[in-house]
Amino acid sequence: MLHESNAFPGKAVKMLSKKVDTILISFEEARKELPKAKNIVLTGTPTKVKDLELSRMQKNEVLRQLGLKQDKPVVLVFGGSQGAKAINDTITKIINEKLNKNYQIMWAPGPLQFDLVKQRIKNLSKQKEVKIVPYIYNMEEVMNSVDLVISRSGAMTITEISRVGKPAIFVPLPHVSNNHQEYNAKVLESVNAARIILNKDLNAEELNKQIEDIILNPKKMEEMGKNAQKIAVANVEDKIYEEVKKLVK
């Protein structure tokens, strides 16, 4: 049995697809890329991030603990443990040029870039609507409490955003095998749950324009969030367990 987390299967899975008994996939888009597979089952990918269905009061408490206001939209920005330089450079410019007048920023630039980012932000101590941390350890609570997510588009990130049901702007990591991050991002873009800005097209003005187009339109923001949940697979662990049991019998 193999499990493919990405929308576009990797070389190893493709090569072994006709030899194994079952391939579990996270996104329906992967099915057509595995024509020689004997048995393909959509199970999703296990993740600890779930839709907590927090009340407004609970969300406000999370924001309060983060040091953010409760009456202004919050944009969550992260690039994983290694960070994402292109995204970090762009968010730095947005903050320094004071483009984020209509929203707050919760930003995890990654432990390796955290100190550099802090040095490059002008008047950091006075940035009351920007919270910068090396890494977010309570991602489930934070993602459930913010309004919009900006990130790369790895398979796990796509899975988490769809489970929580948040609108997103993806900047796919370029130069990866089979361009799989862009394929992942298109899963949510295709159901009008996300926007894609390619790395080469990323700049502060364009990103800020896309952010404001979403967060200043509550109806659009809510619709995108609901669309994201349409691709989420429920009971992932149970589905995988059932397929394992079938195989070992």
C-alpha positions in Angstrom: 0.0 0.0 0.0 1.2 3.5 -0.8 -0.1 6.9 0.2 0.2 10.0 -2.0 -0.3 13.3 -0.3 0.1 15.6 -3.3 -2.4 16.3 -6.1 0.3 15.3 -8.6 1.9 12.0 -7.6 5.6 11.8 -7.2 8.0 9.7 -9.3 8.2 6.9 -6.7 4.5 6.4 -6.5 4.1 6.6 -10.3 6.8 4.0 -10.8 5.3 1.6 -8.2 1.7 2.2 -9.0 1.2 -0.9 -11.1 3.0 -3.2 -8.6 1.2 -2.3 -5.4 -2.2 -3.5 -4.3 -3.7 -0.2 -3.2 -2.8 3.5 -3.5 -4.4 5.9 -1.1 -4.8 9.5 -2.4 -5.4 12.8 -0.7 -7.0 14.7 -3.6 -9.2 13.3 -6.4 -7.0 15.1 -9.0 -4.2 12.5 -8.3 -6.4 9.6 -9.7 -6.0 10.4 -13.4 -2.2 10.5 -13.0 -2.1 6.9 -11.9 -3.7 5.0 -14.9 -1.9 1.7 -14.2 -2.9 1.4 -10.5 -5.0 -1.6 -9.5 -7.0 0.1 -6.8 -7.1 3.8 -5.8 -9.0 5.0 -2.7 -9.5 8.6 -1.7 -8.8 8.8 2.0 -7.3 12.2 2.5 -4.1 12.9 4.6 -4.0 12.6 8.4 -3.5 16.0 10.1 -3.8 17.1 13.7 -5.3 20.4 12.6 -9.1 20.2 12.6 -12.1 22.6 12.4 -12.6 23.5 16.1 -15.8 25.5 15.4 -14.7 28.1 17.9 -17.2 30.7 19.0 -16.6 34.4 18.5 -15.6 34.7 22.1 -13.1 31.8 21.9 -11.6 33.3 18.7 -11.3 36.7 20.5 -9.5 35.0 23.4 -6.9 33.4 21.0 -6.4 36.8 19.3 -6.0 38.5 22.7 -3.4 36.0 23.8 -1.5 36.7 20.5 -1.6 40.4 21.3 -3.9 41.2 18.3 -7.1 43.3 18.1 -10.4 41.5 18.0 -12.2 43.9 15.7 -9.9 43.9 12.7 -9.3 41.1 10.2 -6.2 38.9 10.8 -4.0 37.5 8.0 -1.9 34.5 8.9 1.4 34.2 7.1 3.8 31.3 7.3 6.3 29.4 5.2 6.9 26.2 7.3 9.9 25.5 9.6 12.4 26.7 6.9 10.5 29.9 6.1 9.9 31.2 2.6 12.2 34.0 1.6 10.0 35.4 -1.2 7.0 35.6 1.1 9.0 37.1 4.0 10.6 39.8 1.7 7.1 40.7 0.5 5.5 40.9 3.9 8.4 43.0 5.2 7.7 45.5 2.4 4.0 45.5 3.1 4.7 46.4 6.7 7.4 48.9 6.1 5.3 50.7 3.5 2.3 50.6 5.8 0.1 48.9 3.2 -1.7 46.8 5.9 -4.0 49.6 7.1 -7.1 47.4 6.8 -5.8 44.2 8.4 -3.5 42.7 11.0 -0.7 40.3 10.4 0.1 37.1 12.3 3.5 36.1 10.8 5.8 33.1 11.4 8.8 33.7 9.1 10.5 30.5 10.3 13.2 30.1 12.9 16.1 30.5 10.4 14.8 33.9 9.1 13.2 35.2 12.3 16.1 37.4 13.5 16.8 38.8 10.0 13.1 39.7 9.6 13.0 41.5 12.9 16.0 43.6 12.0 14.4 44.6 8.7 11.1 45.8 10.1 11.1 49.5 10.7 10.0 50.6 14.2 9.1 47.0 15.1 8.3 48.0 18.7 5.6 50.3 17.4 3.9 47.8 15.1 0.8 47.2 17.2 -1.0 45.3 14.5 1.8 42.9 13.5 2.7 39.8 15.6 5.9 38.0 14.5 7.0 34.7 16.0 9.6 32.2 14.8 7.2 29.3 14.6 3.5 28.7 15.5 3.1 25.6 17.7 -0.6 26.0 18.4 -1.4 26.2 14.6 -4.8 24.6 15.1 -6.1 27.3 17.4 -4.5 30.1 15.4 -5.7 28.9 12.0 -9.2 28.5 13.3 -9.1 32.1 14.6 -7.7 34.1 11.7 -9.5 35.3 8.5 -7.1 34.6 5.7 -4.0 32.4 5.2 -0.9 33.2 3.0 1.6 30.3 2.6 3.3 27.9 0.3 1.1 25.1 -0.9 2.6 21.8 0.4 0.2 18.9 0.6 -0.2 19.2 4.4 -1.0 22.9 4.2 -3.7 22.4 1.6 -5.2 19.6 3.8 -5.2 21.8 6.9 -6.7 24.8 5.2 -9.5 22.7 3.7 -10.2 21.1 7.1 -10.5 24.4 8.9 -12.2 26.1 6.0 -10.3 29.3 5.4 -9.7 31.4 2.3 -6.1 31.3 1.1 -3.5 33.0 -1.1 -0.8 30.5 -2.2 2.7 31.2 -3.4 3.8 27.8 -4.6 7.4 26.9 -4.1 9.1 27.0 -7.5 11.5 24.4 -8.9 10.1 21.5 -7.0 9.6 18.0 -8.6 6.8 18.1 -11.2 5.8 21.5 -9.9 3.6 19.7 -7.4 3.0 22.7 -5.2 1.2 24.6 -8.0 -0.9 21.5 -8.7 -1.8 21.4 -5.0 -2.8 25.0 -4.9 -5.0 24.6 -8.0 -7.1 22.1 -6.0 -8.4 24.9 -3.9 -8.3 27.5 -6.6 -10.5 25.3 -8.8 -13.3 25.5 -6.3 -12.9 29.3 -5.7 -11.4 28.8 -2.3 -7.9 30.3 -3.0 -5.9 32.6 -5.2 -2.5 31.7 -6.6 0.4 34.2 -7.0 3.5 32.6 -8.6 6.8 33.2 -7.0 8.0 35.3 -10.0 4.9 37.5 -9.9 5.0 38.1 -6.1 5.3 41.7 -5.0 3.9 43.8 -2.1 1.4 45.7 -4.2 -0.1 42.6 -5.9 -0.2 40.6 -2.6 -1.8 43.5 -0.7 -4.4 44.0 -3.5 -5.3 40.3 -3.3 -5.5 40.4 0.5 -7.8 43.4 0.5 -10.0 42.0 -2.2 -10.8 39.1 0.1 -10.8 40.5 3.6 -12.7 43.6 2.8 -15.5 41.5 1.4 -17.0 39.4 4.3 -19.4 37.6 2.0 -16.6 36.5 -0.4 -14.4 35.5 2.5 -17.1 33.3 4.0 -17.9 31.8 0.6 -14.2 30.9 0.0 -14.0 29.3 3.4 -17.0 27.1 2.8 -15.6 26.2 -0.7 -12.4 25.1 0.9 -14.2 22.7 3.2 -15.9 21.0 0.2 -12.6 19.2 -0.7 -11.9 18.2 2.9 -12.2 14.4 3.5 -13.8 13.4 6.8 -12.7 10.5 9.0 -9.3 10.2 7.3 -7.7 7.9 9.9 -10.7 5.6 9.9 -10.7 5.4 6.1 -6.9 4.5 6.0 -7.4 1.9 8.8 -10.2 0.2 6.9 -8.1 0.0 3.8 -5.2 -1.5 5.8 -7.5 -4.1 7.3 -8.8 -5.1 3.8 -5.3 -5.5 2.6 -4.0 -7.7 5.4 -7.0 -10.0 5.3 
